[in-house]
Amino acid sequence: MKPPDHPITEEQLRSFFKVMHFDSLNRPLIHEKLELQRKRLPEWYPQSIWDEIEESIENMDWAAVSLPVDKKYLSEDDAKFLTRFIATPQGQRLALTLVAKEAQAQSAGTPPEKAYEQAVADLARNENAEVERILSGMTPKELSEIDSQRAHWEQMQPALRQMREEVGQALVAQQKLLARTIAEKHRSELVEAKRSYEASHPPAHSSSTPQ
């Protein structure tokens, strides 16, 4: 797919994230995942260092990470339409339902790049009545505008799936980079914490006589 001549801007993406409630809805999910990782840390791992990693990841600039990918697929006009639609009461209800289902899928262990697809499938399978109710509440002008864009967005679906997958990969890569950078900064503390723990917790020796 040829990148758009006038790609989505950073300002547009940040506005879209806000109307989608991206940060407020995703932050609890990220915290939940990090807490699961915390439980798998070795006993000697310093709490203060993990807290720093967790804070860094939770406060990551999602839009800055996503923007280089989104610019390959979304135009300024695409972003304008999506933001205007999602900002309507009907779009808000639809977006919140979709994002909540995506978060639920990720909480159940679905990879981020697949969670959106599962959320859309669940929405279509279980909440057709809600979708119809939302559509029935739209004005003729809103419906006409959406209908005029239908062919464009149907054509865009393969590209959007690829975009979501690439964004998911970029976000995971950035989280790993943040964790590695902080761990490297505290390398000497980690080495000492492990040494101290192992010194006070010697391995148990077998009581059998070596052969």
N, C-alpha and C positions, 0 to 999 in steps of 0.2 A: 504494500500500500504506500502510495506517495504521501509524504508528510504534507500537512496543509500549508498553504502559502502564508497564512496568517494564523499561527498556532495559538492555543490558549495561553494567556498571560499568567504571571504569578498572582497578580491581583485577582483575576477571575477565579483561579483555582482556590485561593484562600477564601474567597467569598462562597464558592460552591461547598467547600468543606464546612463552613459555618452553617449554611442552610441545611446541610445534611446532618449536622450535629456529630460530625465525625469524631472530634476529639472527646467530647463528653461520653459518647457511646462506646468508643474503643478503649479509652483509658482503663475502665474497670476490667475489661477482657485482658489487656496487656498485663495489668497487675496480677490477675489470677494466674496467668501463665508463668510469670516471674516467680510467684510464690511456689508454684509446683517445682520450678527449677531450684529454688532455694532449699527445698526439702531434700534434693538429691546432692547437695554440696557435701564435701567431706567435713567431718566434725571440726577439723582445725581451721576451716576457712573463716577469716575474720568477718564478723557481722558488718562492721563499718564499711568495708570495701564492697561487699555485696549491696549494701544500701546505696552506695554511690553509683554502682552500675545500674541498679533498679531505677533510681531517680533520673539518671541520664537517659535511659531508654524510654521511660514514661513521658519525659519532656522532649523527646525527639521532635524535630521539625518535620512533620509528616509531609507537608506540602512541598518543602524544599527537596525532599527525597523523591517524591512522586513526579514533580514537574518535568524533569528531563524525559521521562517516559511519556507522560501525557501529551507533551508537545509534538510527539511523533504521530499522534492519532487524532487529537481533538483540535478543532479550529476555534477562533474567537466566537464565531457565530454558534457553533455547537455549545460552547460553554455558556453563552448568553441565554440560549433557549433552555438548557438544562437547569440553570440557576433560577430563571424566571418560573419555570414549571414547578420545581421543587419548593420554591418559596410560597406557592399558593397553599391554601389550607388543604386542598385535596392532595397536592404533591407532598406536603409534610406528612400526612397520614400514611401515604404509600411508602415514602422514604423511611420513616421510623419503623414501619413494619418490616421492611426489607432488611434494614441494617440490624434490627433486633434478631431476625432469623439468621442472618449471617454470623452474628456473634454467638448465637446458640450453637450453630454448626461447628464453629471453631472450638467452643468450649467442650464439645463432644469429641474433639480430636480430629476433625476434618482439616486438612491442610488449607492455609489461607487462600491459595489460588483456586481451590475447589469449593470453598465455603460459599462464595457468591453464587455459583451455579446451583448449589444445593438449595440456597435460600430462595432463588428465583423459582426453582422447581416446587418447593414447598408452598410458596405463595400461590403459584398457579394451581396446585393440586388442592390445597386446603382452604384458600381464601378467595376463590373466584367471586363469591358473593360480596366480599368487602371491596374488591376491585371494581365490580359493577356499581356498588353504592357510591364509590368515590367518583367514578366517571359520570354517574347520573347527577352528581352535584355540581358539575362543571357548567359554565356558561357556554352557549353556542359558539362564541368567539374563541374560548379556550379549546373546545373540542375541535373546531375548525383548524386552529393552529397546530394542534397535536396531529390531526389527521393529515395535514399538509406535509408533516415531517415524517410520516410513517414509513414511506419507502426509503428515505435516507437512513433512518435508524435501523431498519431491517437489513439494509446493505452494510451497515456499520457493525453488525453483531460479531462477525468473525474477528474484526480488528479490535473490538472492545474486549473480547475474551482474551486476546493476546496481550492487550494493554494491561488488563487486571493481573494476568499471570506475571508480567514483567514488573509491575509495581510491587506485587507481593514479594518477588525475589529481591528487589531493590531494598525493600523495608527490612527483610530478614538479614540481608548482607550488612545494612547499616547498623542494625542491632548488634550483630556479631562484632563489627568493627569497634563500636563503642565499648563493648565488654572487654575486648582484647586490649584496647588502648588504656583503659583504666587499670586492668590487671597488670599490664606492663609498667605503668606508672608506680604501682605498689609492689613491684616484683620482689624487692628485698624484704618487705613485710610478709609477703606470702611465703617466701622461703623460710624465714625465721619462724613463722607460725607453724608451718609443717614440721620443722626440726624440733621445736619445743614440744609439740604434741607427741611426736614419735618418741621423744626422750622420756616423756612421762607416761607413755602407753607402750611399753615394750611388747613385742609379739609373744604370745604364749608358746612355750616350748613343749614339744611332745614328751610324754613320760616314758615312751618306749625307748629301749636301748638301740642306738644306731647300729646298723649291720655293717 
